[in-house]
Amino acid sequence: MIGQKIKRLREQKGLTITELAARSGVSKSYISSMERDIKKNPSIEVLSRLSKVLQVEIGELVRE
């Protein structure tokens, strides 16, 4: 679920995985794994970095 939200928000912002990775400091491979639901439990640090770039609260990413 988190990965799908990240992907949806990233695409709404017009960002590629590469751009999101560069801006957030989270690796492309990690973001890709999250979006494909391979990595399902990212750390608060990762969620914080991604939420800042995507301009949403962390709660938005983890809310069902």
PyMOL commands that set and color helices and strands:
alter all, ss='L'
color gray80, all
select helices_A, chain A and resi 2-12+17-24+28-35+44-54+58-62
alter helices_A, ss='H'
color red, helices_A
deselect
rebuild
show_as cartoon
